[in-house]
Amino acid sequence: MPSESNKRHITRRSFLCRFAAGAAGLIGAATMDPIITSLARAEGAAAHPGKAKCNFLFILADDLGWKDLGCQGSSFYDTPNLDRLAAGGTRFTNAYAACPVCSPTRASIMTGRYPARLHLTDYIGGGRNAKLITPKFLNHLPLEEVTIAEALKQAGYATFFAGKWHLGQKGYWPENQGFDINMGGNDRGGPYGGNKYFSPYGNPTLPDGPPGEHLPARLAIEAAKFIEAHKDGPFLAYLSFYSVHTPLMARADLQKKYQQRRADRNLDDQWGDEGQRKVRLNQCHAIYGGMVEAMDQAAGHVLDVLDRLKLADNTVVIFMSDNGGLSTSEGSPTSNLPLRAGKGWLYEGGIREPMIVRWPGRTKPGSVCDVPVISTDFYPTMLDMAGLAAMPQQHCDGVSITPLLTSADGKIAPRPLFWHYPHYGNQGGSPGGAVRLGDWKLIEFYEDSRVELYNLAEDVGEKNNLAARMPEKAAEMHIMLDDWRKSVKAAMPTPNPNVGSENKGKPRKNK
């Protein structure tokens, strides 16, 4: 059997041959690597003769809820920079993460594949059993996968990563997956070393700054440096904030600001019930507010650099979050209302995300798109934007959403979206799967095979379960979900003979 490194070399070589051959029509492109690389780069130039390939700035927030931006309806958090981005591009109201927790969604962005197909279905370092024994899952993003960074790099792009990676131990870090530069990406799911969100960071891939330096600002500075050094392009700058993941820590000035705002508005914490958990019903957490605004300020710094360098007109900016906001656990700092629940749940609060795309000259400023899209779509969309050959064998679970960006009445073919989370989340969710098609969404809970059916157009808060009243529709959606699971060979949990349903087990600590 070939070693993993050899398998990856074969896979990448095969990809480059297909990439070059598909673009240049050269059947015999499988020659020496330098020739293949040259052909791949030439393809990018041939796609738009006389026109420079677009740059990409991809901004990924961690644990940011659907309603945590001003442009999404928050009246407590200040996010003027991301609101400005939305005013200049398209805001998606039905955008989804491929999983209600971080690592699987991040893998889906990198590969264009569903987490279930990758067998990377929980956050790396997670895993717990209760009534069900949850299936084993990969603890890294396989090197055989051709990431979006590798695809763009082979087309002549300079590639940069800053912030949270959480897709494997050393050897599977960003620099092993197509990124020329890695500032801060490692196996950790949060800023858990040193002084956490403040320098010294104790991060093996991010040199410490001056004592007290704030992490989101530092990551933005590093991204800005990269952009300035590669202003002649093309480049991919992937800014993956650790914010607003726990630990809940804010700059003192911003924490004070939101404490005063909470007092001025006479706000108190409001709580409801979600299963056996309490769920936050309002946004008034001062520390979290400071974290959200600091992340927005850092994003604004990079956007300002694009303007200063006169790169904004040729740079696609994408903003997304990796899962829903924390509302039922770990301090429960935010509310996702009107969406139900939050991170770790298959209800809308756990998977529906704020998403903004600004494609200068293509997106209509201030436009809003209600078509459902998902994180697997970024890969083919970015290739499409760059004028590069598509690779459906890699991003087989995503589609290009460029028609939605370039026309007020743009459309993509109707399709179901799927989720498979066969794990017990730290936040109270239990193993399950879900499918959305049009306005309809079905959730199956694996412990007892119970299903819930919702019409999201009429019931975005998922309060009215229609499964008993509409058994035929529920059965239709359930079959669709089951058929999809079989097609991707999704690993399923199994009954646990030793643990009763009342024992929810203990999660492993995230590193």
LINJOMO-V633505 format. One line per field, one symbol per residue. phi: phi as a letter, one per 20 degrees, with the letter a starting at -180 (. if undefined). psi: psi as a letter, one per 30 degrees, with the letter a starting at -180 (. if undefined). A space follows every 10 residues. Layout:
BEGIN
phi->???
psi->???
END
This chain:
BEGIN
phi->.fffffffff ffffffffff ffedmdfeff dfggffffff fffffffcgm cfffecdddd edmffgdedg feofddeecf fffffffdbd deececefbe cfgfffffff dmcfgffflc dcffoepbcb fdefffcfda egfffeffff ffffeneecb ccoedlcpfg ocegfecoef ccdoebefeb eeelemfcff emdfdcgfeg gngegfffff fffffffffc fflebddddd fffdffffbc fgffffgfff ffffelecfc ccdcmedecf dbdbefffgf ffffffffff fffffgffel dffccfdccb deafffccal nlfcddgefe magndefgfe cecfbccddg ndfegmfccd ffcbffffgf fffffemdff cffeefdccf dggfedbfdf ccfgbfdccb cecefgeofd gabbbccmee ccddeffcmf ccccdffdbf eledfegfec fffffffffg ffffgffelf fdfcgdfdcf ffeemdffff f
psi->kkleeeeeee eeeeeeeeee eeefhjehfi bkeeeeeeee eeeeefeikg kkkllkjjjk ljgkleggle fffkgekkie efeeeefgbk kkfhkklflg leeeeeeeee fgkkeeefhi flkkfakllc ekjklllkgl jkffkjleee eeefggkkkk kkbkdhhllk fgleffgfke kjjfkafkfl iflbgcgkkk fhkfgjkkak kfkkeeeeee eeeeeeeefh ffalljjjji kfkhllkjkl keeeeeefee eeeeghklkk kakjbglkkk fljgjeeeee eeeeeeeeee eeeeeeeegh fefgkkkkkl lfllljfglh fiflkgkglk bakflgleff fklkkkkjjk fekkkglkkg kkllfffeee eeeeefhlkl iffdhfgllk geffffkegk llkklkklkj ihljlfgfll klllkkjbfk kkkkkfeggk lkkkjfefif ghfjjgeefi eeeeeeeeee eeeeeeeghk klllkjffkl ffjglklkkk .
END
